[in-house]
């Protein structure tokens, strides 16, 4: 069933050059939109002197790191070849022959989308939609099976849920304590007047 859904999506490739370029953009470059969104939240926190924004950005970075480490470990324990290794596929651009499951792009983008929910629900929703487009594009360009993407989203949601229950408050408290020390150590008190 995984291969059938893969074929259904991947067979759309190489039929419309504009659609192919859009999917290549989502597959390769949309990730930078998520990184930029995370950086902007942190920078706004510094400019507007809002420690909550900075804590959300750092917490989202930690959450994303945990998810990507989980993805790496799962990929090494349960190794699945990429679709183009053993099948004839519409491969729109080359990729290394590493683990296909789970999709790092999908897990990373969804982690950022979920992590920024506390910053702004609308932005989080838009990033979630964008993440789904990233996941779809990864199948479209021939780099992942649909289950690689779905599995990545399940992992991202599961880890995010546990992180929010057990770790988020600890991570944010630790960050705040470290930030306070650094601010006063380097004389940046005016930049962070709220601290």
NORMO-V801399 format. One record per backbone hydrogen bond with DSSP energy under -1.0 kcal/mol. NH is the residue of the N-H (numbers start at 1). CO is the residue of the C=O. Records with the same first field share a line. If there is no record, write none. Layout:
NH = CO / CO
This chain:
5 = 1
6 = 2
7 = 3
8 = 4
9 = 5
10 = 6
11 = 7
12 = 9
13 = 10
20 = 16
21 = 17
22 = 18
23 = 19
24 = 20
25 = 21
26 = 22
27 = 23
28 = 24
29 = 25
30 = 25
32 = 29
33 = 30
34 = 30
35 = 31
36 = 32
37 = 33
38 = 34
39 = 35
40 = 36
41 = 37
42 = 38
43 = 39
44 = 40
45 = 41
46 = 42
47 = 43
48 = 44
50 = 45
54 = 50
55 = 51
56 = 52
57 = 53
58 = 54
59 = 55
60 = 56
61 = 57
62 = 58
63 = 59
64 = 60
65 = 61
66 = 62
67 = 63
68 = 64
69 = 65
70 = 66
71 = 67
72 = 68
73 = 69
74 = 70
75 = 71
76 = 72
77 = 73
78 = 74
85 = 82
91 = 89
92 = 141
98 = 96
100 = 80
103 = 148
107 = 103
108 = 104
109 = 105
110 = 106
111 = 107
112 = 108
113 = 109
114 = 110
115 = 111
116 = 112
117 = 114
120 = 116
124 = 120
125 = 121
126 = 122
127 = 123
128 = 124
129 = 125
130 = 126
131 = 127
132 = 128
133 = 129
134 = 130
135 = 131
136 = 132
137 = 133
138 = 134
139 = 135
140 = 136
141 = 137
142 = 139
143 = 138
144 = 138
149 = 145
150 = 146
151 = 147
152 = 148
153 = 149
154 = 150
155 = 151
156 = 152
157 = 153
158 = 154
159 = 155
160 = 156
161 = 157
162 = 158
163 = 159
164 = 160
165 = 161
166 = 162
167 = 163
168 = 163
171 = 167
172 = 168
173 = 169
174 = 170
175 = 171
176 = 172
177 = 173
178 = 174
179 = 175
180 = 176
181 = 177
182 = 178
183 = 179
184 = 180
185 = 181
186 = 182
188 = 183
192 = 188
195 = 192
